[in-house]
Amino acid sequence: MFFRKMTTDEKANTDKAIRSFLFFLIALGGSSIYSYLNKAELNISFMILMSGLVVFFVSDFLFGKFSKKQFPS
């Protein structure tokens, strides 16, 4: 009810955005966990990982905005 069904263009754009984020998720997530277990504090890798989440959602939004301009319904 809260979420509407995604169109094929929106699904493709989400796939593009997630591919760019997966590398950062794996690399920085592993580094953050290792550092947290050794030093018991959050480091810059965690901050970069959180900023990566912001980049994912912004790029998903922008891909959707630009694809609607190129492919009007």
C-alpha positions, 0 to 999 in steps of 0.5 A: 500500500505504501509503496507503488509498483516499480516500472521496468525503467525504475527497476533498471535504474535501481540496478545501476545504482546498486552495482555502484554501491556494492563494492563500497558496501563489501570493502568498507563494511568488512574494514569497519567490522574488523576495525571495530572488533580490534579497536572498539571504536567507529572509524572513517571507514564507517563514515564513508560507508554511511556516505555511500548509502547517501550516494546510493539513494541520490543516484537512484533518484537522479537516474530516475529523474533523468530517465523520465526526461529521456523516456516520457510515458 
